[in-house]
Amino acid sequence: MRTLILSAGLFALAATPALAAKDCEELKAEIAAKIEKKGVKAYTLDVVKKGEEGDRRVVGTCGGGTQVIVYKRGKTS
């Protein structure tokens, strides 16, 4: 019984970082920095609800999996 409780506690501690949802704006800023480091000047990044990506490429997931960050290369709006 003690082993079961200890195992459950260790599993809960290990799973906590995996379940933590990253803030959408923080993740968007990190992705923008990586894109700009590659020399891309004209692009758009938007946070939209999952399923509303359209023709844009999904480059990140946030909001506990309910939102995505989408990328489109070209003129900025």
Contacts in CASP RR format, 6 or more apart in sequence:
PFRMAT RR
TARGET T0000
AUTHOR 0000-0000-0000
METHOD contacts of the structure
MODEL  1
MRTLILSAGLFALAATPALAAKDCEELKAEIAAKIEKKGVKAYTLDVVKK
GEEGDRRVVGTCGGGTQVIVYKRGKTS
21 62 0 8 1.000
21 63 0 8 1.000
21 64 0 8 1.000
21 65 0 8 1.000
22 62 0 8 1.000
22 63 0 8 1.000
23 62 0 8 1.000
23 63 0 8 1.000
24 47 0 8 1.000
24 62 0 8 1.000
24 63 0 8 1.000
24 67 0 8 1.000
24 69 0 8 1.000
25 47 0 8 1.000
27 60 0 8 1.000
27 62 0 8 1.000
27 69 0 8 1.000
28 45 0 8 1.000
28 47 0 8 1.000
28 62 0 8 1.000
28 69 0 8 1.000
31 45 0 8 1.000
31 59 0 8 1.000
31 60 0 8 1.000
31 69 0 8 1.000
31 71 0 8 1.000
32 45 0 8 1.000
35 43 0 8 1.000
35 45 0 8 1.000
35 71 0 8 1.000
40 73 0 8 1.000
42 73 0 8 1.000
42 74 0 8 1.000
42 75 0 8 1.000
42 76 0 8 1.000
43 71 0 8 1.000
43 72 0 8 1.000
43 73 0 8 1.000
43 74 0 8 1.000
43 76 0 8 1.000
44 71 0 8 1.000
44 72 0 8 1.000
44 74 0 8 1.000
44 76 0 8 1.000
44 77 0 8 1.000
45 59 0 8 1.000
45 69 0 8 1.000
45 70 0 8 1.000
45 71 0 8 1.000
46 56 0 8 1.000
46 69 0 8 1.000
46 70 0 8 1.000
47 62 0 8 1.000
47 67 0 8 1.000
47 68 0 8 1.000
47 69 0 8 1.000
47 70 0 8 1.000
48 67 0 8 1.000
48 68 0 8 1.000
48 70 0 8 1.000
49 66 0 8 1.000
49 67 0 8 1.000
49 68 0 8 1.000
50 61 0 8 1.000
50 65 0 8 1.000
50 66 0 8 1.000
50 67 0 8 1.000
50 68 0 8 1.000
51 68 0 8 1.000
53 68 0 8 1.000
53 70 0 8 1.000
54 70 0 8 1.000
55 72 0 8 1.000
56 70 0 8 1.000
56 71 0 8 1.000
56 72 0 8 1.000
57 70 0 8 1.000
57 71 0 8 1.000
57 72 0 8 1.000
58 68 0 8 1.000
58 69 0 8 1.000
58 70 0 8 1.000
58 71 0 8 1.000
59 69 0 8 1.000
59 70 0 8 1.000
59 71 0 8 1.000
60 68 0 8 1.000
60 69 0 8 1.000
61 67 0 8 1.000
61 68 0 8 1.000
61 69 0 8 1.000
62 68 0 8 1.000
62 69 0 8 1.000
END
